[in-house]
Amino acid sequence: MEKPLAHKVRPHDLKNIVGQHHLLGEDSVLSSLIANETIPSMIFFGPPGTGKTTTAIAIAEALGRPYRLFNAVTDNKKKLDQLFVEAEMSRGLVVIVDEVHRLNKDKQDILLPHIESGLITMIGATTANPYFSINPAIRSRVHLFEFLPLTQDDLIDILHRASESIKPKTVEDEVIRSLALSANGDARYALNALDILAKSTQDNQLNMNHLSRLSLSMNITMDKDGDNYYDALSAFQKSIRGSDVNAALYYLAKLVQVGDFDSIERRLITIAYEDIGLANPALCARVVSAIEGARKIGFPEARIPLSAVVIECALSPKSKSAEAGIDAALQVVKNTAHQVPKYLRLNAVGVDDEDMYDYSRSDLWHKIQYLPDEIRNDVYYVPQNMNSAEKTYASNDEALKKYRRSNNLRALKAQKK
């Protein structure tokens, strides 16, 4: 069988890999590691067609290291055992794991100790976000490197190089630009489109008429104005935060078009609790319910509940007080160390009975000082949107502060007596 064009033109030399300058450019981290002739176990993550597996193979070849490919979905434990035997006989074996986020527990249990001991060097490749999809046990043993979508110029360069492999056929520059523009940063997609374009006609001069006759299902709506996938996600959240309902729907449409429900789900839930939060707590719950319903019915119908909550989120009052509050508390926790007051500890030692936390006195609970003495006056929650919902929370908070200012532990102790 004839190999696809993307396979034929895959570069095996790091110098011929296009894009990812932040990782492979001069003085970049991967280039420096290779120059020092050492590489750790790593996971490359990013959109499809950005060169993750290609780079992994090129790194192994640049270092003269033996390597083997392992697919986390289709390959089994027996193959892993064979790789470990080979690694014992040939130190420095690189195991390139495609779809690494799909490793099941059995495969992980076998793989982890050999990564940790250095018997093998694993280079994983995944399109999933490793902070959500990679098991923490794997994540703690590897270094993570993000691959970015290729730029239009990168794709034009790749397509021009690939066009040498389809001679005597030639490709007009306009066709190259159109394929690059519609590929949404995915070199494999662009090369597959060029491949089918070349094979679908007997003509040697490939022009826009040939391309239009193919009616290729390209991601034009996702990248026709030059922005990439992550830019669309960012603009989606910023449009909702800025209460521009039409822009929010536009960017939702771009995300729906590519069908990445997982990213839509994560971003919408984040938006609900980060940007709307206490200004409209009921909406946060409705967003989660809408996403659950959308997942059950799937696309294309899933666009309807998603649209409903996006409109609501865009037009809802906003408050970032929850995010600001936890960030302020985290800053204190990172920079200081204060002990929990003795009377709040689970097993308090050296505290008189009358000073202990009284589980039977609910009337006193709201008057107790809960913060350590050193930071008893710290304020982390600051109301930001005084609409009906957060105004109620703010009012309750202020009333409780007054109680605690006017009552201290000595007073509570006197009341108990």
Secondary structure, 3 states (H helix, E strand, C coil): CCCCHHHHCCCCCHHHCCCCHHHHCCCCHHHHHHHCCCCCCEEEECCCCCCHHHHHHHHHHHCCCCEEEEECCCCCHHHHHHHHHHHHHCCCEEEEEECHHHCCHHHHHHHHHHHHHCCEEEEEEECCCHHHHCCHHHHCCCEEEECCCCCHHHHHHHHHHHHHHHCCCEECHHHHHHHHHHCCCCHHHHHHHHHHHHHCCCCCEECHHHHHHHCCCCCHHHHCCCCCHHHHHHHHHHHHHCCCHHHHHHHHHHHHHHCCHHHHHHHHHHHHHHHHHHHCHHHHHHHHHHHHHHHHHCCCCCHHHHHHHHHHHHHCCCCCHHHHHHHHHHHHHHHCCCCCCHHHCCCCCCCCHHHCCCCCCCCCHHHCCCCCHHHCCCCCCCCCCCCHHHHHHHHHHHHHHHHHHHCCHHHHHHHHC
